[in-house]
Amino acid sequence: MRLSGKRASQLALNAFIVLLLAMSIYPMTILLFGFTKDSLTWQYNQWLPALPMWFTNLNYAWKQVGTAFWNTLFVAAAATLGGVFLSSLGGFVFSRMKFYAKEIIFYFIIALMMVPAILGLIPWYLLIKELGLLNSLWALVFTSVFGAPIFGIFLLRGFFSSIPEELFEAAKIDGCGNFKLYYKIAVPVSLSSLATLAIMQVMGVWNDLVGPSIVLTSPDKFVITLALRNFSMSMSGGGMLTNYPALFAAYVISSIPLVLLFFFASKYYIEGLTSSGMKL
Amino acid sequence: MSRKMRESLQAYFFLSPIVIGLLIFAYYPPLRGLITAFFEWIPAGDQWKFVGFDNFARMLTDEVLIASVPNMILLMFGGLLIGVTVPFIMAELIFFVRSEKLKYYYRVMLLLPLVVPGVVGMLVWNFIYDPNIGLINSLLDAVGLEQLKHAWLSDSSTVLFALLFMGFPWAAGIGPLIYLSGLMNIPTEVIDSARLDGATGLKRVLQVDIPMVTGQIKFFVVTGMIGGLQQFGQQLVLTGGGPGYSSMVPGYHMYVQAFTYNHFGYASAIGLVLFAVAFGLTIVSMKFIKSE
C-alpha cells in the first residue's frame, strides 16, 4: 500500500509538471499549427493542427523578413566569434598569467556588470552617430563583441582556474608560449563553457530590439526583431482579416537558427548554467 | 627585465583590445550620460547647452513621467514576485521527481521557449490577447462568460495586468534551471540527515532547500529589480505606453523623449535617475538578503 501510494504521488507530480510545461510551451505550438494554414482553414480552426499544409505562407513571409534574417545571422556570427575570442583570451590571462595591476584591471572590467544599461543608452546612440556607424550593422557587432568580456571573463576565469596545472606544465616544458597554451590547452578543454557563452551571445543578438531600433533606420539594414515588429504592425489593424498564418510563418523562420543552436548545444548550455552558479 | 615584467607586458598586450573596446563602448556611454544629464541638445548647429539642474526640475512637473512611476512599480513588483517564486516552485517539483531520466528531460524541456525570439513570444501573446479572435476571449466565449471579454492590451483598465500575465504560467525558461542547479548542489548528507530529523516534503523545502538557495534568490531579486526598472520591451513592441499613458514606464518615456523629440539631455537625466535608483536598490538588497 505504502509503495503504491508513493507511486501515485510521483505520477501526480509528473502529470502536474507536464501540464505546466505544456501550458508554457503551447503558445509556440500555436505558431507551428498555424503557419501552414490557408486563410479559409484559419477562419475555422485557429488552435489545432490542420491538413493540408500550405507552405506558400513561408514564401510570402520570407519576402518580408529574409534580408533581416541574413543581417541578424551576420551580426550574431561576428558578435559570437569576436566576443568568445576576447572573453576566453581575457579569462586565460586573468587565470593563468602573473602581472602587475592584475586585480585592478580585473575589477575595472567586471565592475561594468553593476552599471545598469539605461544610463548609457542615449550616449551610446550619440557615440554610434559620431563614429559614423548609424544605420550600420557594425554598430551592433562592436557593441556586442566588447560587451561580451564583461561577464565572459568573469565566467571563464573561474573555469580556466579549475584546469589542473599539470596540463600546462607539460606544454611549458615543451617550450609553448602563453598564446599557444591558450589555444592548444585552455580552449580545447573548456568547449562547454565557451558554448554557454556563445549561446548567450547569439541569444543576445537575436533578442535585441532596443539597440537596433535606435541605430538602424533603413529596412534593408533591419535585424530580425525590427523586421518582425514592422511586419506585425503592418498587418495589425486588420482585425478578423489579419493574415496571422503569414505572420506565424515569419515567426517560425526567425526561430530556426535558435532551434538549431539549441539542438546542438543545449547540453553544454545546461552544464554551463549549472556549473557557473548564477547566484550572488 | 624581470620575468614578471616580461609577462606583464605580454598580458597587457593580450588585454589591450578588451580594455580599449570597453573604454569606448562600455565606459564612455554611461560616463557621458552623467554629463549630458546637465546639458540640452540644440538641433540648430548641433550644440550642447549647459542647463544645470533644469532637466531634473523638469522631471518633477512632467505629468507623463509622474504617471509612469506607479505603472513601473506595479510591473516591477509583480514581475519580481512571479520571477522569484514560480521558477522556484517549478524547480522543486522537478527536484522531487525520482526518475533521473525524467528529470533530465524536464530540464531540456525548460529550455524550449528560448528557441523562440523574445519579440516573437510577445507577439504571440499579442495574438492570444486579440479582442476578436484571441485565445482568451475565445475561451471566455466558449464557457459563456462573454461579459468578461476585453480588448486586453488596448483597455486602460486591463493593460498592466495583461502585460504581467504574459507568459503564464511562467514555468519554463532558465529560472527553474538556475534554482535546480542550487538544489542539486545540496549535499546528499544534508538531505539525508534532514530526513532522519523528520524534515520531508514541504518541511524540507522550508527548512533545508530555501536557506540553501538564498544565493539564487538574491540573484533573481537583484536582476529582477534592475530589469524591472529599465525594461520597456513590451511598450516598444506592443502598447507604445498606451492606451493614453496607462502602460507608460519611465524607461520608455526616456526613449520617446530622446528618439522622438530629440530631448537628449532631458532623456539622459531620466536615465541617470533610473540608474541611481537601480544602483541603490542593488546595494540595499545585496545587504539585506544574506547568502553564504
Interface residues (C-beta under 8 A of the other chain):
Chain A: Q10 L13 N14 F16 I17 L20 L21 M23 S24 I25 P27 M28 I30 L31 Q46 W47 L86 L89 G90 F92 V93 M97 K98 F99 Y100 K102 I105 F108 I109 L112 M114 V115 P116 A117 I118 L119 G120 L121 I122 P123 W124 Y125 L126 L127 F142 T143 V145 F146 G147 P149 I150 I153 N178 F179 M203 W206 N207 L209 V210 S213 I214 I224 T225 L228 R229 S232 G239 M240 T242 Y244 L247 Y251 S254 S255 L258 V259 L261 F262 S266 Y269 I270 L273 T274 S275 G277 M278 K279 L280
Chain B: K4 M5 E7 S8 Q10 A11 Y12 F14 L15 P17 I18 V19 G21 L22 I24 F25 A26 Y27 Y28 P29 P30 R32 G33 L34 T36 M90 L93 I94 F96 V97 R98 L102 Y106 R107 V108 M109 L110 L111 L112 P113 L114 V115 V116 P117 G118 V119 V120 G121 L123 V124 W125 N126 F127 I128 D130 N132 I133 L135 S138 G167 F168 P169 W170 A171 A172 G173 I174 L177 I178 L180 S181 G182 M184 N185 V213 G215 Q216 K218 F219 V222 I226 L229 Q230 F232 G233 L236 V237 G251 M254 Y255 A258 F259 F264 A267 S268 G271 L272 L274 F275 A278 F279 T282 M286 S291
